[in-house]
């Protein structure tokens, strides 16, 4: 069964719409929603390998498609047919693009298209029962295949993003530390020059003062 449905803008991870009734009968629904938000965050940073992917998480699977600037994601039971999950997402994509396509880029607040929930709920009901004649026909549709869609583990997918973030942070830290070391090196060189030439300068200064006094007295 379809458990969760969320739509977000890929460029910044901004949630645009979701199924409002989703997760009410789902244990740990908030935990899985947080995973979805983490996935959207990774996608907004360019941490994805394909525009269509399945991501396993516990007893469920996240399926998502990315079209243009938008990611359409649903979470289903592991036993739910992958083909139906992606056809469900395709129907959402077609309607969302048709109705809201011109406003996606300018949306400035989360869930700006929350009214799309009506279409999500209506479409989800059509896909809940895999044994209906309609869904059996979709499963037998040879024109829509999902064998090439990659399946990954959620820890692996989120871990990639975390590792890249750590590398970026480490690089920034090393760059900052390099600047600090460079400043310290310049200070040490300056101090070494002062220690080297200060006695000479003092001697010349003393000689100059004595010469000046001699000229004044004579």
N, C-alpha and C positions, 0 to 999 in steps of 0.2 A: 504493500500500500504506500501511497504518497503521504509522507509525514510533514514535511516542511517545504515551503516554496518561497524563495527570496530573489529579488531582482536588484542589481546594483550597477552603478556607473564604474567602468573599469579604470578610467583615468585617475580617479581619486578615492574609489571605494565607497562613494556615497550611496546608501540604500535608497532605492527609488520606490519600491513596492514590495509587499509580501502578503501571504495568506493570513488574514487576521485570526482565523479560527485554528490555524496550524499549531500543533504542539499542546493543545489543551488536554489531550488524553495520553501525552507522551511523557514518560518518566525522564527526568533530566533534560527537559526541553531547552532550558536556558543554557545548559552546558553545550549543547549542539549548536545553538544559535551563536554562541561565542566563537565556536570553531568556524562557523560560516563567515563571521565578521573577520576572523583572522585570515581566512582564505581570500576574502575580498581585499584585505589589506595587502596580502602578498601579490595578488593580481595587479593591484594599482602600482606596485613597484616593478612590474614586469617579470615577476617570478612565476612564469608558467611556461609549459613546454608545448601545449597544443590548445587549439580553440575548443576542443571537445575532450572531456576527461571524466573518469569515474574515480572517486576517492573514498576508500573504505574507512569507516570509523565505527568501531564496536560492531553491533549487530546491524548496522545500517550502511548505506552507500550514498555519498553526495555525487550527483551527476550534474555537470554544468556544460553550457555552451556559451561561447563568446562571439557576438556578432557586432561589428562596429565598435561602439563605445560602451556596450552593455553586456553584463554577464547574467544569464538566467540559470538559476540553481534550484535543484530539488533534492530532498533527502528521502530515500525509500528503504524499505526492508531489503535485505540482501537477496531474498528470494524473488523480489519483484523483477520482471523482465527488463533488461537494459533497453531493449528496443522500444518498449512502451514509454519508459522514462524519457528517452530522448525525443520521441514523437510528441509527448506531452509538452516538453520544453520548446519544441519547434512551433507548436500551436500558440504558446504564450508569446514567443518571439514575434511571430507574424502579426498578431493582434496588437501587441505593445508598440511595435514599430509603426503600424498603421495609425494608431490612435495618438500616440505621444511622440513619434519620431522627431518632429520639428522642435520639441521643447526639451529634449533630453540634455542637450549641451548647456542650456541656460538654467536648469533646475539648481536652486541654491540651498534648499533645505531638505533634510532627510524625509523620505516617504512623501515626496511631492506628488506622486501619482498613486496615493493610497486607494483611490476609488477603483483602481484596476483590480482590487481584491474581488470585486463582483465577478469578473471574468475568470480569475484564478479559481474561485470556488466552484463555479459552474463547470469549468473544464476538468478540474480535479475529480469531480463526481463521475465524469464519463470514463475516467481512467482507473478508478478504484478497483473495480471488479475485472480481473483479467479474463474471466470466463464468458463475458458477454460476446455476442456475435460480432459486434463492432471491433472489440479489442482482439479477438481471435483473428479477424481479417487483417488487422494491422500487424499482428505477429507474423502472419504468413506473407506479408507484403515483401517481395524480394527486391523491390526497388529501393528499400530503405534498410541498409545494413549497418551494423555497429561493431562488427568484429575487429575493425582496425582502431577503435577507440581505446586508448590506454587506460589501465586501471592501476592506481597507486594507493599507498597507505597514507592516512592523514598525518601521522608523525613524520613520515618521510617528506611529504609535501611542505608542511609547515616548518620542518627542520631545515630544509633548504633555504627558506627565507631567513630564518634565524641565523644560520651560519653566514649567509651573505651580509646580513646586518652586522654581525660580529666582525667580519673581515673589514667592512667599511669603517666601523668604529675604531678597530685596531689601526687601520691605515691613518685615520684622522689623528689618533692619539700619537702615533709614531711621528707624523708630520709636525704635530705641535711640540713633541719632545725634541725633535731635531732642531726646531727653531730656538728652543730654550738652550740646547747644548751649543748652538752656533753663537748665541748671545754671550754665553758664559766663556766660550773660547776667545771671543773678541775682548772681553773684559780681562781675561788672564794675559792675553798678548799685550794689552795696554799697560797692565800692571808690570809685566816683565820689562817693557821698554822704559817705564818710569824708573824702576829699580836700576836698570842698566845705565841710564843717562843722567839720573838725578845727581850723583856725586860729581860728575863732570860739570854739570850746570852750576852746582854750588861753588866749585873751585873757581870757575870763570866769574861767577858773581862776586866772590870775595876779592879776586884780583882786580875786577872792575871798580869795586868800591874803594879799595886801597889806592888805586891809580887816581880816582876822582878826588879823594881826600888830599893826596900828595899835591895835585895840581892846585887845589884850593888854598893849601897852606903856603905854597911857593908862589 
